[in-house]
Amino acid sequence: MILGKERKIKKAIIDCGKKLHALHLAAGSSGNVSASLGEGRILITMTGSVLGNLKSGDIIKVDLHNQQDLANKRLTSEFPLHRLIHEILTDRVIIHCHPVLANAYFAVYSDLATLTFESKVYLGNIPVIPQETPAVSKPEAVVEALKTSNLVVLKNHGVVCVANNFKAALSLIETLEDAVKMAAVARLFKKDILDNLDKTLKEDLASTDVYTMFSREHIQAIVDLVNQDEFIAQKGKELNLTVKLAIKLDDTSDVYKFNFEKGKIVKLDTDSDAPFVISAPASVWEQVFLGKLDSFVAVTQGKMKLSGQLGQLSKWYIPFSRLFELFKQVRIKN
């Protein structure tokens, strides 16, 4: 049974390497891929292996608690990064590659210009981690960034993506490369397209008070901001934003339900009887309220759970994006 599982995962790694090569996301012997076997064991591509032409022998099994395995000279120079990610995060697979367009883009820009709703929802704000050496010398910074986004850019180096399966990880990297390509093409039509792109609305309602996260006072302060916001009021009427949306804290089961009527929150309840319920642990909600993680992106990347159909909720994407933007204006204790 164990050998069968290893063969299956090795095949998935080989298939992933072929797809990375076919999509021009990996060239030559650059990049590395790993997957968890469970119980502190992983499979990882060895140093010098060509992702587009992997063989079973190019993939090494490593027990992360076995010193002899850790001393294997065939391990890639990026093994410390893979090891730390597998030890701290729950994701099953890791892809590290060097996509040409993404590398070129982030060599000169620090933020992704998201021109489509797909880019906004699936990518959000991509963390960019500066690199000072050819191999990742500060994996802790990368792991911390991966807590807010499943995809992280290593400036002047490449990208790291984590997911529960290779299909999801490949999709994110391909979406990023496509978003960068789109930004480059848009610039052909308007050369200043990347200047002040997607500039956020002026934050003139920022609160000076500090609240305990998910306290009644914290959520009420958000409600007050929403009901004072002219943009949400306008879009709420235009799009008939009349719905019940609940947010839930997994750690304590605390829940608050926003009762919207044409963009106004007319009532705040403490139950989850709603067609849409967004839930997450405190560590994820903290990133959302601090403005480091977009709620839509958190749902699509599996960091938050949504009870209800995202497609139905997305018809109110514009006002809800503003709602989540207002979240970070109410300061929390951290």
N, C-alpha and C positions, 0 to 999 in steps of 0.2 A: 504493500500500500504506500509506504514512504517513498520507495523508488519510483512508483507510478506518479506520485505527486511531483517529485523532482523532475521527471521526464516532461511532464506537462508544463511546468513552469519554465524549464529550459527552452522548450519549443516556443513558449510565449515570448521569451527574451529574444530568441533568434528571429521570430516574426517581427518583433518590435524594431530590431536593428535594421531589417530589410526595409520596413516602412520609413524609418528615419532617413535612410539613404535615398529611397525613391522620392521622398518629399524634399530632398536637398537640405535636410536639417542636420546631417552628419556627413563628414567627408574624411577619407583616409582612416587613420587610427584615432581620430578625435572622438571624445564622448565616452560615456560609460553608463551602464544600466544595471539595476539590481532589483531583487524581489525577495520578500520575506518568506521563509519556510515555516515560521512559527518557532516558539521555544528558543529564541535567541539565535536562530540560524538563518543565514541568507544565501542567495546565489547572486554572484556579481561577475561582470565581464572582466577578464584579466587585462593587465597592462599591455598596450600595443595591439590589442585585438581590433579588427576592422568590423564595425557594427553592421555594415552592409553585407558582410560575408562571414557571419559567425558560424562556428562549428561547436558541437557539444563540448569539446575539450577546451574551448576558449572561456568557458563559464566555470567559476570556482565556487565550491561550497565552503562557507566559513561559519564556524561556531564563534560567535562574538565573545564567548567566555573562555575560549581555548587559546592560550598564549602561543602555542605552536602554529595554529591557524593564523593568528594575527601577525606572525613573523614571516608568513609566506611571501617570498620575493616577487611572486607573480602578481601580487595585488596592485591595482591601479593607484596612482598617486592621490586620487580623489577618494580612496577608501575611507580615510578618517571622516569625511563629510557623510558618506553613505552610512557609516557605522553610527554616527551621532544621530542622524535622522531616524534610523530604524530603532534606536534605543529610546528616543524621546517621543516621537510621533507614532500614531497608530496606522498610518498609511502603509499599504502593502508593497507598492512599487515606487521606484525612483528612476527618473530619466535625467541625465545631465548631457547636454549637447551644445553645439556652437552654431546656431542658425545665423546665416550670413546677414540677412536684412535686419534682424533684431539687434545683432551685435553692432552693425553700422549705425543704426538709429540711436541706440542708447549710448553710443560713444560721443554723440553730440547733443542729445536731449536727455533730460532727466525724468520727464513724464510722458506717458503714452497719450497721443492724441487719438481719442476714441471717436470715430466719425459715424459709427452705426450703433443701433441699439444692441445688436449682438455682442459687439466689443464691450459695451458698457456693462451688460448683464453678466457675461461670462468671464471677463477679465478684470474690470474695475481698475483700481489703482495698483499697478504692478510695482512692488517694492524693488528698488535698485540698490544693490550692495556694492560699494567700491572694492576693487581688488588691487592688491599691491604686488602679488606674486603670480607666476604661471598656474600654480595649483592653489586651491582654496586653503588659505592659512588660518582663517578665522571662521570655522564652521558654525560656531555658536551664533554668530550674527545671522547666518543664513537660516538656521533652525528657528530663530526668533521671528524672522520675517515670514517663514513658512506657516507660522501660527495664524497669520492674517491673510495669507494668500497661498493657494496651492502652487502658484508659479512665481518664481523669483528670478530677476535678472542679475547676473554677476557682471558688473560693468567691465568692458574690455576683455570679456572672457566667454560668456555664454549664458545659459539658463539652467535652472534646476526646477523640476516639476515632480510633485508627489500626487498620488491618487490611489484608489483601491484597485485599479486595474490599468493595464497599458493603454486600452482604448481611450479611457478618459484623459490620461496624461498626454497622449499624443494629440488628442483633440485640442487641448489647451495650448500646447506649443504651436500647433498649426494655426490656431485662431490668432495667436499673437503675431506670428509671421505674416499672416494675411492682413491684420490691422496695420502693421508697419508698412506693408506694400501699398495699402490703400492711402495712408497718409502721404507717402511719396508721390503717388499718382495725383492726389488732390493738389499737391504743391505745384504740379505742372500747370494746373489751371489757375491757381492763385498762389503766388509765391510766399505770401505772408500767412498762409492758412494755419501754420503752427504757432503763430504769434497770438497769445491770449485766447487760444482755442478753448472752448468750453469753460469760459471764465465763470466762476460761481457767482450767484447773486450776492449782493452786498450784505455782510453780516452785521446789520445795524440793530439786531434785537438780542445780541449776545448777553447772557446772564452773568452777573458777578457773584451770584450765590453758588455754594457748593453743596451737593446733595449726596446722600448715601444711595448707591445704585439700586434701582428697582424699589425704592421706598415710595410710599404714596405721594410724598412731596415732590420727588424726582419726576414721576410720571405726570403729575398734575402740572408741573412747570412746563413740560413738553406740550401738554394739551393747551395751556394758555398761549404758548408761542404759535402753535398751529392755528388757533382761532383768531390770532392777530395778523396772520400772514396773508397779505393781499394776493400773492401769487397762487397759493393753495385755494383761497376763496374763489378766484377767477376760474382756475382750471377745474375746481370741484363742481362749479355750476355748469361749465361747458361740457364736462365728461360725466355729469350726474354721479359724482362720487358719493354714493349712498350704499354703505356696506358695513359689516361688523368685522373688525380685525383685532385679534387677540395676540398679545406677546407674552411668552411664558419663560420663566427661569427654571431650568431643569433641576438645579441643585436644591431648591426649596419648594418647587411647584407654585411659587407666586405667579399670579397671572393678572393681566389688565386687559380689558376689552374696550377698544375705541369704537363707539357707535357714531359713524359718519352719516350725515345727511347733507348732500350737495356740498361737500368740502368742509363742513363744520362738524366738530366733535360735540354732539349734543348731550352725550352721557358717557361717563367712565365707570365701567363695571369691573368686578373682580371674579369673573368666571370665564371659562373657555368655550362657552356655547356660541360659537361663531363659525362661519363657513371657511375662514382662513385663520390658522393659528401658527405663529412663528415661534419656535422654541429652540433654546440653546443653553449650554452651561454658562456659568458666570464669566469664565475666561473669554468666551467668544463675545458675549454681550458687552463686556468691558471694551473690547476692541471696536465694536460698533459705536458705542456711546462716545468713545474718544476720537471717532472719525477716522480710524485706521483701517476699517473694514466696511465695505459696502454691503448692505443687507441683501440685496438681490444677488450679488456675487457670492455671498456666504451661503445662500440657499442653493445656487447652481453648483457650487463646489462641495456641497455636503457638510459644511461647517455648522449650518443651521438647518433645522427640519421644518418643512412647511406642510401643514395639514390643509389640503385644498389644492386646487390646480394653479400652478404658476401662470399658465397661459390665460386663465380667467382674471387673475390679479393684475397681469401686465397691461390690461387695457387702461389701467390707471397709473401706468408707469411714471408719467410726468409728475403728478401731484405727490405720489408716494416717494419718488426720488427726493423731492423737496422735503417731505416729512422726515426721511432718514437723514437729510442734511441738517435739519433742525435738531435732531437728536444730540449732535455734538456741541450745539450751542449751550446746552444745559450742562454745566460742569458737574462732574462726579468726583468723589473722593477716590483716589487710587494710590 
